[in-house]
Amino acid sequence: MIQNDQELAVTRERISYFLDLLARLRVSSRPEELPFVTSGYRAEVERMQREVLDYLTRPAQATAKAG
């Protein structure tokens, strides 16, 4: 769970990195391999995006006290 704006920034950078990786894998992998090669990265991106949305939709006072 993201606790502060610094962790938010790091998580957003990780999401960007994994999305770039997925884009490269989409081009470099054989079509029949693609679901297997990308499934773990996709799951991680989805998990991190949920964390980002959870953090951004909490009141700022709640996030300031937690950090």
TAGIWO-V71085 format. One record per residue. N is the residue number from 0. RES is the residue in three letters. PSI is psi in radians with two decimals (none if undefined). OMEGA is omega in whole degrees, -180 to 180 (999 if undefined). Layout:
n->N res->RES psi->PSI omega->OMEGA
n->N res->RES psi->PSI omega->OMEGA
This chain:
n->0 res->MET psi->2.34 omega->180
n->1 res->ILE psi->2.27 omega->-175
n->2 res->GLN psi->-0.39 omega->-176
n->3 res->ASN psi->3.06 omega->-176
n->4 res->ASP psi->-0.52 omega->177
n->5 res->GLN psi->-0.78 omega->177
n->6 res->GLU psi->-0.59 omega->175
n->7 res->LEU psi->-0.82 omega->-179
n->8 res->ALA psi->-0.75 omega->179
n->9 res->VAL psi->-0.75 omega->-180
n->10 res->THR psi->-0.72 omega->179
n->11 res->ARG psi->-0.62 omega->176
n->12 res->GLU psi->-0.73 omega->179
n->13 res->ARG psi->-0.72 omega->178
n->14 res->ILE psi->-0.81 omega->180
n->15 res->SER psi->-0.75 omega->179
n->16 res->TYR psi->-0.83 omega->-179
n->17 res->PHE psi->-0.63 omega->177
n->18 res->LEU psi->-0.71 omega->176
n->19 res->ASP psi->-0.72 omega->178
n->20 res->LEU psi->-0.77 omega->178
n->21 res->LEU psi->-0.68 omega->178
n->22 res->ALA psi->-0.71 omega->179
n->23 res->ARG psi->-0.71 omega->179
n->24 res->LEU psi->-0.61 omega->180
n->25 res->ARG psi->-0.61 omega->-179
n->26 res->VAL psi->-0.64 omega->-171
n->27 res->SER psi->-0.25 omega->-177
n->28 res->SER psi->2.64 omega->174
n->29 res->ARG psi->2.54 omega->-177
n->30 res->PRO psi->-0.68 omega->-178
n->31 res->GLU psi->-0.37 omega->179
n->32 res->GLU psi->-0.41 omega->-171
n->33 res->LEU psi->-0.84 omega->-180
n->34 res->PRO psi->-0.61 omega->-179
n->35 res->PHE psi->-0.66 omega->-178
n->36 res->VAL psi->-0.58 omega->-172
n->37 res->THR psi->-0.23 omega->-171
n->38 res->SER psi->-0.73 omega->180
n->39 res->GLY psi->-0.72 omega->179
n->40 res->TYR psi->-0.71 omega->178
n->41 res->ARG psi->-0.80 omega->180
n->42 res->ALA psi->-0.70 omega->180
n->43 res->GLU psi->-0.71 omega->177
n->44 res->VAL psi->-0.79 omega->-180
n->45 res->GLU psi->-0.71 omega->179
n->46 res->ARG psi->-0.82 omega->-179
n->47 res->MET psi->-0.66 omega->178
n->48 res->GLN psi->-0.65 omega->175
n->49 res->ARG psi->-0.74 omega->178
n->50 res->GLU psi->-0.75 omega->179
n->51 res->VAL psi->-0.84 omega->-180
n->52 res->LEU psi->-0.69 omega->177
n->53 res->ASP psi->-0.77 omega->-179
n->54 res->TYR psi->-0.79 omega->-176
n->55 res->LEU psi->-0.32 omega->-179
n->56 res->THR psi->0.12 omega->172
n->57 res->ARG psi->2.60 omega->176
n->58 res->PRO psi->2.53 omega->-179
n->59 res->ALA psi->-0.60 omega->-180
n->60 res->GLN psi->-0.67 omega->-179
n->61 res->ALA psi->-0.66 omega->-179
n->62 res->THR psi->-0.58 omega->179
n->63 res->ALA psi->-0.68 omega->179
n->64 res->LYS psi->-0.57 omega->-179
n->65 res->ALA psi->-0.50 omega->-176
n->66 res->GLY psi->none omega->999
